[in-house]
Amino acid sequence: MTPNETLRREAEKWLREAAMDLSSAKLLLPSKDPVPSRSLFHSQQAAEKAAKAFLALRNSPFRKTHDLVELGLQCGDLDPALGPLLSEAADLTDYASTFRYPDAPYAPDLEEATRALEIAERVYEEVRLRVEGTGSSEP
């Protein structure tokens, strides 16, 4: 296996995790009793893992962090075309923890969760296209 194939496979692992978070975020929205704060958490996680997939693809080490500002800047340095989208995704950072515990500053609504999911899906798709553009990881 070539070094590029190894990097691609690592990126694909991160993308699979991101896809599962996107699925979870979607499931928590259209139900009879939507749970926006939990959907927001999974949207944040999807965007975070997609950013980490891109960094893995580019062999760029990253800290263990939920901070989409930091990850976005790192991605933007490697691919300036990702910069604006990841700058928009930076707003999702607080959903990693702030709204999952008692005493959250407010209760997010369905509209906020829907917007976050849309951002996370766009980040995922942009990274997926870049990973797919590196060629097949099949032996």
C-alpha positions in Angstrom: 0.0 0.0 0.0 1.4 3.4 -1.0 1.6 6.3 1.5 -1.2 8.1 -0.3 -3.5 5.0 0.0 -2.7 4.9 3.7 -3.7 8.6 4.1 -6.8 8.1 2.1 -7.9 5.1 4.2 -7.4 7.1 7.4 -9.5 9.9 5.9 -12.2 7.5 4.9 -12.3 6.2 8.5 -13.0 9.7 9.8 -15.6 10.3 7.1 -17.4 7.1 8.0 -17.7 8.4 11.6 -18.8 11.8 10.3 -21.5 10.1 8.2 -22.8 8.3 11.3 -23.1 11.6 13.1 -24.9 13.1 10.2 -27.4 10.2 10.3 -27.9 10.7 14.0 -28.4 14.5 13.6 -31.0 13.8 10.9 -32.9 11.2 13.0 -33.2 13.6 15.9 -34.9 16.4 13.9 -38.0 15.1 12.1 -39.3 13.0 14.9 -42.6 13.6 16.7 -40.6 15.2 19.5 -37.5 16.6 17.9 -34.4 17.1 20.1 -32.5 20.0 18.7 -29.7 20.2 21.2 -28.8 16.5 20.6 -29.1 17.0 16.8 -26.8 20.0 17.1 -24.2 17.9 19.0 -24.1 15.4 16.2 -23.9 18.1 13.5 -20.9 19.6 15.3 -19.3 16.1 15.6 -19.9 15.5 11.8 -18.2 18.7 10.9 -15.4 18.1 13.3 -14.7 14.6 12.0 -15.0 15.7 8.4 -12.3 18.4 9.1 -10.1 15.8 10.7 -10.6 13.5 7.7 -9.3 16.3 5.5 -6.3 16.9 7.8 -5.6 13.1 7.8 -5.8 13.0 4.1 -3.2 15.8 3.9 -1.1 14.2 6.6 -1.4 17.2 8.8 -1.4 16.3 12.5 -4.2 17.8 14.7 -4.9 18.1 18.3 -7.6 16.2 20.1 -10.1 19.1 20.1 -13.7 19.9 19.3 -12.7 23.5 18.3 -13.8 24.0 14.7 -12.1 27.4 14.6 -8.8 25.7 15.1 -9.5 22.8 12.8 -10.9 25.2 10.2 -7.9 27.4 10.2 -5.7 24.4 9.8 -7.8 23.1 6.9 -7.9 26.5 5.3 -4.1 26.8 5.4 -3.9 23.6 3.3 -6.9 24.3 1.0 -8.0 28.0 0.9 -11.2 27.0 -0.9 -12.3 25.3 2.3 -11.7 28.4 4.4 -15.0 30.1 4.1 -17.1 27.0 4.7 -15.1 26.0 7.7 -15.3 29.6 9.0 -19.1 29.2 8.8 -18.8 25.8 10.6 -16.8 27.4 13.4 -20.2 28.5 14.8 -20.9 24.8 15.6 -18.1 24.5 18.1 -20.2 25.3 21.2 -22.6 22.5 20.4 -19.9 20.0 21.3 -20.6 20.5 25.0 -22.4 23.7 26.0 -25.9 22.5 25.1 -25.5 19.0 26.4 -25.5 19.8 30.1 -27.8 21.5 32.6 -27.6 25.3 32.7 -27.2 25.8 28.9 -27.5 29.4 28.0 -30.7 28.7 26.1 -32.6 25.9 24.4 -31.8 25.7 20.7 -34.7 25.4 18.4 -35.5 23.3 15.3 -34.5 26.1 13.0 -31.0 26.4 14.6 -30.5 22.6 14.5 -31.6 22.5 10.8 -29.1 25.2 9.9 -26.3 23.4 11.7 -27.1 20.2 10.0 -27.0 21.9 6.6 -23.6 23.3 7.4 -22.3 20.0 8.6 -23.5 18.3 5.5 -21.8 20.8 3.3 -18.5 20.3 5.2 -18.8 16.6 4.9 -19.6 16.7 1.1 -16.6 19.1 0.4 -14.2 16.8 2.2 -15.7 13.7 0.7 -15.1 15.1 -2.8 -11.5 15.8 -1.9 -11.0 12.3 -0.5 -12.6 10.7 -3.5 -10.5 12.8 -5.8 -7.3 11.2 -4.5 -8.1 7.9 -6.2 -9.2 4.5 -5.1 -8.0 3.0 -1.9 -8.6 -0.5 -3.1 -5.5 -2.7 -3.4 
